[in-house]
Amino acid sequence: MGANPYETGDIAVASEATPRYTVPGLTVQDAGRVIEVLQLRLHSLNDLHLTLKHVHWNVVGPHFIAVHEMLDPQVDRVRDMADDVAERLAALGGVAHGTPGALVEERTWKDYSVGRDDAIAHLGALDLVYTGVLQDLRAAIKTVGEIDPATEDLLIGQLRDLEQFQWFVRAHLETAGGTLSTAGASTETEAAEQSNEQ
């Protein structure tokens, strides 16, 4: 989903991210670092559930019903994840910014780029979306794991579910020989086109 804000391990805490109080056992400075990480996770999850609904509404072709119905449970779970992240952020003393404007202004990735298209093409694009979400989530887990095991535990549980959702997507894109049709694709459009060629 774009540039990885966690790569350096040096997350600059904005003054607004540092709470006035936090949970026992954490300093407000450490809580501020976790809050900043969680805010990006919240944006990622809100973006993901909207992207999944966009795909749900815009798939066509012979695989329509299978993909259409596969996505709703993913949407529901991702919405629950966003709620869990926002509530953890608030418990740490932060403010969960969940408005569309905050998401668009603060996200580090571009908007989903596939409109009405074949179900398999959308799944190819979603494979890349999930890859970006999962890479960023793993980096977030590494960052918060050094500070707060409770938040780390929350994110690890979400990682397992999101990896399973990507597996569901990839099952449609994998050949009998174990090759993904999206291999080597660097954009959603490219992955969508490659998926349709399989």
N, C-alpha and C positions, 0 to 999 in steps of 0.2 A: 504494500500500500504506500510505498514511497520511501523517502529518506528515513533512516532509523535514528530517532532522537536519543536513543539510549547507548549508542555505540561507544562514546567516550567515557561513560560512567560518571561524567561531571554534569549533573543536571542543575542548572542555575535555578534557584528557587525565587520566583517572583514574590514580592512582598505580600501580595494578596494570597499566595498559596500557603504562606506560613500562618498557621492558626494561632489564636490567642490561648487556646487550651487544646489538649489532646487526650488520648487514652493513657492510663497509667503505664509507666515503663518506657514511654517514648518521649524524646525531647520534642519541642514544637518545631525545631529545625528539621529533625528527621521526619516528623509527620508531614512537614511541608514538602519534602522530597517525594514521599509516598503519594501525597495528594496530587502533586503535579503529574506523576506517572499515571495515577488512576484517572485523572481528567482526560488524558489522551486515550486511555482504554475506553472510557465512556464515549468519547467521540467516535472511536473505532467501532464500537458495538452499535451505537445508534446509526452510524453510516451503514454498517453491515446489514442490520435488519431492514433498513429502507431499500438497500440494493437487492436483498433477497425478495422482497415484495415486488420490486420493479421487474425482476426476472419472472416471478410467479405470474404477473399480469401480462408479460410480453413474450412468453414462449409460444411457439407454433410448431406444427409438424407432427409426425407419427409418434413421437415420444412425449407429446404435450401433456397428457393426463398423468403419466408417471412422474414427470419432473414437477408439474404444477402441484401435485399432492405431496411430493417429497419435501417441498420447500416450506410448507406451512409449519410443521413441527420445528424446523430449524429457526424460522422467524420467531416463534413463541419462546423457544429456549434462549435465543440471543437477546430478546427483550428482557427476559428474566435476568440474564447475565448483566445487562446494562443497569437494571434496578439494583442488583446486588453490589455492583461497583459504586453506584451513586450513593447507596446507603453506607457502604464502608467509608467512602470519602467523607460523608457527613459525620460519621461516628468519630473520625479522626480530627474533626473540627473544621473541615473545609466546606466549601460551597460547590455543589455539583452544578456545573453549567451545562444544561441540556437543551438549550435553544438551538434552532437551525442556524442562526447567525453565528453563534459561538463555534459551532461545529465547522462551518465553512471557513471562518476566519482562522481557526487554530489547527485544522487538520494538516497533515504533512503529505497527503496523497491527492491524486486527481479524482474527479468524479467518474463513476462507472460509465463506460463508453459504448455499450451495446444497447441498441433499441429493440424493436420487434425483430425477432430472429428465430431460427430453428432452435429447438431445445438443446441439442447437442452443442451448438455454437455457444449458447449461453453457459452451458456447463464448462466448456473450455475456458471461457472468460472467468467464470466463478472459481475455477481451479487457481488461477493467478491471484484473484482477490483473497482467497483463503490462505494462499502461500504468504502474501504480504501481512495479513492479520496475524498469522501464526508466528512469523519471524519477529514481528514487533512485540507480540505477547511473550515470547521466550526471552527477549531482551528485557522486558519489563519485569519478568519473574526474577531474572538475575539481579536486577537493580534492587527490587524490594526485598529479595531474599537476604540481603546483607543488613537489612534494617528491621523488617517486621514479618515474622513468620506467619502471623494470622492473615495478612494480605497476600503473602506468597501462597499460602494454602488455597485461598479463594481463587487466585489466578491459575494455579495448577489444575484445579477442578475444571475450570473453563477451558483450559488448554486441551484436556482429554476430550471434552465434548466437541470442540471445534475441529480437532484432528479427526474425530469420527465423521463429522459432517463432510470434511474434505474427502475422506475415504468414500463416502456415498457418492460424491460428485465424480471422483476419479474412477469408480467402478464402471461408469458409463464411457469413460475415455480410454480405458486400458484395452490393449489387444490381448489375445490369448497367449502371446509370447511375453507379456508383462511390460510392454512399452506403452508410455502415455502419449496420446496424440498431441498433447500440449508441450512435449519436450522441446526445449530450446526457445520457446516463445517468450518474448520480452514485453509484449503489450497484450491487453485484453483482446483487441481486435485481431491481432496475429493469432492468439490462442483460439479464438472463435473460428477463424478461417481454417486453421490446421485441424480443428476438431471435426469440421464438416467434410474434410477430405478423407477421413478414415473409412 
